[in-house]
């Protein structure tokens, strides 16, 4: 819509509030303030207006201030104790110091009416910021010192830089799940969300997932450590605050289904791992005189339908056998040039070795992408003795056919 049309119809602009729910209590923890305009008796989003860089900044600030004023007025009159998420443009905050001070003054002016500064969350998009990151960091430190909280919006989108985000030390990371298409998630998407989950944990930030438009996305948020949830599947933006327990029954039911499904998968993995351990115990005891290449040939014969690559390493990661690999023609072949290579640099190698030494049994890895085949696989690792450890790679085709292994 035309910018002038928005300004002329300023009196028809109102704030809408999209609920944000928390996992612990399955209740509303806060609201994101959004702009809506009533044109021809139809409410339209002002998202394009605020995201259009060709619109003069003074126009954007005028409408932004108008929406914030109405939102704070409504919040204080409602006398509730929930969070209020306010969208802020990082470039404007940094380049217009007068606006920054006015924003702070505006927020603080409502303290006498019951607004707590710790209930105000300023949403900032890091990937859109074009200035000096250290200067933005100083501003965020100042805002946090006042009691305000900071959320970094659109994490993982476009040019988001996790190193930069870590420097800003936000309270909340907001991840948009709209990149997930359809009822099935690609493994690559799962890996991205897992990485963001680990990143949030490392920097001590709460994860907020938005764009939750269906059950698949809610499950993705739950599985990846989401504490806060936002999206049309749960609650749509409204001109009024809603009952804080509006989604309690729905979320409780969905969480129980998620837990039952994950428990079933874990049980399948434990049963599979236990079966492999029992079979390996028998084979290793029977063939205890065999070493290195002779042993992996026997293992390949026994587990021909389960694995496609076998090798033996010591506790320091040095390979003490050849690679024994099943080719496309289903024939096994020795790759002697792998003998002596070191794999201690691989993620979780040392952790897996220590687990085997402590537990005295084999360990099944998570699903991961194999460097050589570029397929998703799992590795079963087994302690032959206190010095040697066998690694046994299971192909995707086998995992796909077994319930709970993907």
N, C-alpha and C positions, 0 to 999 in steps of 0.2 A: 504494500500500500504506500501511497505518497506521504512523505514526511510532513508536508504542510497539512494534509488531511488529518494526520494524527494530532498536530498542534492545535488546529482549529476545533477539534472535537475532544479537547483535553478534559472537559467536564464529563465526558462519557467513558473515561478511562478509570478502571478500578483494579484493585489487587485481587488476584485469585491465590488460593493457598493449596499447594499439593502436599498431602500428608507424607511424612516419613515415619516408618515403623521400626521398632527395635526388636531384635530377636529374643532378648531375655524375657520380656513380659508380653510379647506379641501385641504391643499397644503403640499408639501414636507418641513419638518422642519429639516431633517438631513439624514445621511446615516450611516449604520453600515458597517465597513470595514471587509470583509471576504477574506479568502485566496483561490485561485484557481490555479491549475496546469494543463498545457496543455500537455497531454500524448496521442500520436497517434491521434493528431488533435481532441481530445476530452477534454473539460474542466471538471476537477474533483475537488470536494470539498476537502479541507485540514482539515475538521473538525475532522476526525478520527485521523489524525496525531497529532493535538494539544491536543486531549483528551486522548491520549494513554499514561498512566503514565509509561510504560516500556521504552519509548523513552528517551534518555538522555536529560537533561534540556538544555545543551549547543546547541544541535541540534534544539530544539524548539525555543530557543532565537535567533539563527541565522536566521531562516526563518521568525520569528516574526518581527525582526528588518528590514529585507528586505522588507516585505509587508508594514510595517508602513512607511518606507522611500518613497516607490513608491506612497503610498496613500497621504502622505503630499505633495509630489511634484505635483501630479495631482490636489489636492485641491487648492493649491496656484496658480497654472497656470490657473485654471478655474475662479479664482477671484469671488467666490460666498460667500454669508454670511449665511451658514447653519451649523448645528452641524455635528460633525464627531465623531461617536461612535467607540472607540477602545477597543477590548477585552483584559483583563489583568488577569493573574493568580495570585490570592491573595497570595498563598504560595510562589511563586517565588518573588513577590514584597517584601514580608517580609523577606525571607531568603537570598536574593541576593541584598544587599544594592547597590552594584556597578551597577546592572541592573536598579534598581529604579532610581538612579541618572542619569544614561544614558538616561532613558526614558524621564525624566523631561528635561534634556539638549536637547534631540532631538526635543521635542515639542517646547521648547522655541526658538530653533534656527530658526524656521520658522516665528516667530513673525515679523521680519523685512520684510517678504514677504507678510504680510497681515493676517496671522493666529492669531485669537484672542483666548486667552486661555479659555475664557468662552464658546467658541464654541466646545471645546474638552470635550467629555464625556468618562470617563474611566469605562468600564463595569467590575464588579467584582462579582464572585459567592461566596456568604457567606457560603453556605452549604458545599462547597468543602474545606473550609479553616480549617486547622488542628492546628493552633497555638493559641497564646494568643489573645483573641478578643480585649482586651484593647489596645494592641500594634497596632493591625490593625486599631483601632479607631484613635489612635494618627497619624498614617500615613495618614488616610483619612482627618483628620483635616488639616494636613500640605498641602496635595494636594489641598484641597478646598481653603486654604489661598492664594495659587498661582493664583487662579481664575479658576482652573479646576473644572468640575462637576463630580459627582459620581453616577453611576447607579448600583444598586444591581440586578444581573441577576438571572433568574430561581427562583424567589420568589414563595413560596408555593410548591416547588418540593422537594422530598426526605426529608432530615433532616433540612430544613429551619426552623429557630427559629426566630419568630417575635420579641421576646425580644432582641435578639442579633442584628437584623436588626435595631430596633429602636435606639439602642445604637450608631450605626454607622452614624445615621442622614444623609442618602443619599438624593440626589436631586431627583432621579428617581427610581421607583420600576418597574422592568421588569417582567411581568407575561406571561408564555408560555401557550397558549390555546390548545396545541396539545393533552391534556388529554380529550378534548371533542370529542366524537366519534358519527358520524351520524348527522342527521338533528334535533334531539331532545336532549335537555339538561336535565339531571337528576336533581331533586330538590337539591340533595346533592351538585352537582357541582355549582348550582346557589348560594347556601348558602356559599360555600367556596369563590367564587368570591365576593359576597357581603361583607364577612368578610375582605377580602384583600382590598376592596374598602374603607371600614370604617377605616381600619388600616392606609392606605396611607393618608387619610384625617387627621387622628389624628396626624401623625408625620410630616405633611406638605410636603409630597413627591408627585411628579407627577406620574401618572400611565401610563405605556407603555405596551400595549398588543402585543405580538408577536405570530407567528404561526397562523395568521388569514388566513385560507385556504378556507373559504367559508362564505356564508352569515350568517349562524348561529353563527359563531365565531365573526364576525364583530358586530352582534347584541349584543352578550354577552359583548364585549368590551365597546360598547356604553352605554348599560344599567348599567354598573358597574363603570361609571366615568372615562373611559379611555380617556386621552387627546391625547395620541400618539398611532398610529396604525402601525403594520408592519406584512407583510405576503404576500404569493403568490397570494392571492385573489385580492390584491391591486396592488402590483408591485414586480417583481422578481429581484434578484441581477443582476447587469449589470456592464460591465467594464467601463461604462461612467455614468456621472450624467444625469438625465432626466429632462424634463420640469416640473417645480415645480407644475404646475396645471394639471398634467396628470390624476389625479383621481378626480378632482373637480366636474365634472358633475356626475360621478358615486356615490361619497360620498353624494353629495347633494340630489340625488334621493333616496338613501338608507336611509338617515337620515329622510327624509320626510315620508317615509313608516313606519319607526320605530315610529316616533312621532304619526302618525295617528293611528297605532295599539295600542300604549300605551294610547292614549287619549280615544280610544274606550273602553279599559279595565277599565280605571278610571271612565268613564261615567257609565258603567255597575255597578261598585261597589258603586258609589254614589246613583244610582237609587235603588239598592238593599238595601242599608243602610237606605235610606229615607223611603222605603216601610216598613222595619222592625220597624222603629221609629213610623210610623203612626199606625201600628198594635199594637205595645206595648202601645202607648198612650191610645188607646181605651181599651185594656184589663186591664191595671193598674187602669184606672179611674173606670172601671166597677167593678173591684174586690178590691177596695181600702181598704176594711175591712179585707181582708185576709192577713195573715203574714206568713213568712218563708215557712215551708214545704207545707202548704195548697196552697200558692200562686204558688210555682214552679210546683205543680201538675196540676194546671189550665193552666199554661204556656205550659207545656209539651203536654197537650191535644190540645191546640190551634195550637201549632207549631210542632206537632208530625212528620211531614215530613221534617222538617228543621234541627232539632237539635238532639243530642244524650246525652247531659249532661247539667244540669242546677244547679246553686247554687247561694247563696246570700252572699255577704261580706259587712262589714262596710268599712269606709274610711281608716282604719288602717290595712286592710287586713285580719281581723279575720272573719272566715266563720260563718255566723249567721243562716245557714240552713243546712240540710243534703245535700248530693249529690243526685240528682235524675238522674239516668242513665238508658239508654235503652240498654238492653242486646241483645245477638245474636238472641234470640227468639222474638225480637221486643217488649218485655214486659218491662215496666218501673219498677224500684225498688229503694227504698230509701237506702242510705248508711249513716247511722246515725253516724258512727265513724269519719266522716269528720267534723262534727260540732265542732267549736272552733279552727280548724287549721288555721295557718296564712300563707298567700300567698304574703305578701308585698315584699318578696325577689325576686319574679319573675320579669324578665326584663319588663319594660314598665308599671308595675302595677300602680305605683304612677302617672306616666305621664297620663295614661288613666283615673284615678280617677279625676285628676285636669281638664282634658279636659271635662269630663262629668259635673263637677261642674261649669265650666265656660260656656260651650255651652248649657247646660240644655237639652242634647239629647244623644242618644246612639252612640257608636263608634265601627266600624268594624276593627279588627286587621289585620295585615299582615298574610300571610300564614306561618305556623310554624309547627314543628314536636311535636306532643303531647307526653308528658313524659310517660303516661300510655299505650296508644294504639300504639305508635310508627308510627302513621299515620299523614299525613299533614292535618291540620285543620285551621279554622279561629274561632275567638271568637267574638261574639257580646256582648258588655257591655252596660247596660242601667241603668240610675239613677232612682231608685224607688222614692226616696226622698233625702233630704240633708244628710242622714245618711247611707242609704242602697243602694247597687248596685247589680244588677243582672248580672250574667255571663252565657253565652248561647253558648255552643260549637257546631260548625257546621261541620259535617263529610265530608271527602274527596269525598265520593260517591255523595253527594248533590252538592258540589262545581264543580265536574267534569261535571255534567249535565247542569250547568248554564254558559252561555257565559261570559267570562271576570272575573270570580271569582278565577281562578287558576293563 
